[in-house]
């Protein structure tokens, strides 16, 4: 892992940036990352992206990070984090898929620098990458656990449905392993988690 971090930091500069910089470089990264998802994700419009960045900027406790290729100074990855009194939430991490296929490891440098900044410089108690996706399309949690020694924090999942959705879930639940539709299967898997039966 140290070798991968060294390669990353040799190839990329990782910087905290302003909201204006994120507005200039971030949308293209968001678009290319979303288009590459195995699970169909709703497209983000430029207006939605700009609105989100401006709202985060107004909140006052949000940090923006970018990863730039040293040779071209092209932005290839980003992160948006929310800082609290004693912790930091890694809310969003996206990278241009073209840079994930090689051996330059942009995420390694990004996560290493963010961990160093928040845990060592600012001295927060912990950083948090949030809950896993119910569609399980992202491998970010196993990556963070394996490479950066993050740990799982278990919680009891409680799900509330509208009455008619609850009926459908109860009817389909016994057949959850046979259902091929990803969205339906994801909801049934979430129900299995809430029943402690996953």
Helices and strands as residue ranges (DSSP letters): H 2-11, E 12-17, H 19-35, H 46-59, E 62-69, E 75-83, E 87-95, G 97-99, H 106-115, I 116-121, E 126-128, H 140-148, H 163-173, H 182-194
